[in-house]
Amino acid sequence: MSDRHITRRVRGVDTSDGAGVRLKRVIGQPELDMLDPFLLLDEFRSDQAGDYIAGFPEHPHRGFETVTYMLAGHMQHQDNHGNHGDLGPGSVQWMTAGRGILHSEMPQQENGLMWGFQLWVNLPAKDKMTAPRYQDIAPQRIPVVHPAAGVEVKLIAGELAGATGPVEGIVTAPLYLDIGLQPGAALTLDLPDGHHGFAYVFEGESVLVGGEKLARGQLGVLSERGRLQLAGGEQPVRLLVVAGRPLEEPVTRYGPFVMNTPAEIHDAIADFRAGKF
Ligand code: MN
């Protein structure tokens, strides 16, 4: 079987969200509207407080999952069901918004580096109105595996080298890896056939993905079948590799609501205004 290769490359576009947090939107922008089941990928990275201090005050979500992975800095999460959690360096929050929550994500620092990712993962029609659920994962619960010389992988979701990531029970059966490769190191990954996936380089210079160079700040969309071959460049490099089962359902999105039909979006807005979240 042939290996996976890069079918498209995109760079994030500068934008802001929340109350004015500056970020790069990599998925969910004109060049890459979505990559079923992934609806959005943001990278936020700044050591200028003005870029993040306003945070993400209370806002709703319905119909999908938000996944926050912090590399540096602290955010606090709070919602209208009484849940709250501290998102510190290396931690992950996998939030299944389901039928609806109102939450805020606010910085807990006034200076220093704030760096991380938010990924949106769609839910199938049958699960869009499920009860909200959180998986708050401290960094020490994330296995660090060394499947080959010079390779270090933080296994957030999925299975690798006999280890299993801590995120459980996600309908799209995701793989979410933070991979560090030393110069000259190589790694072959078995991704489930048919899973859609991407690689996004966030530290270092470049990595070879299926033999082709992918530079820092580039996202490579992967072809759908076969193994994924990665090889380090001349500098240590770090990248995300994320894959999930596509839903192949109609998508209607309106800001923080992602449903299957316009009528369901109207219901989401009406329910939100009626205080039903
Ligand atoms: Mn949110």
Boltz pocket constraint, residues with backbone or C-beta under 6 A from the ligand:
constraints:
  - pocket:
      binder: B
      contacts: [[A, 56], [A, 59], [A, 60], [A, 61], [A, 66], [A, 103], [A, 105]]
      max_distance: 6.0
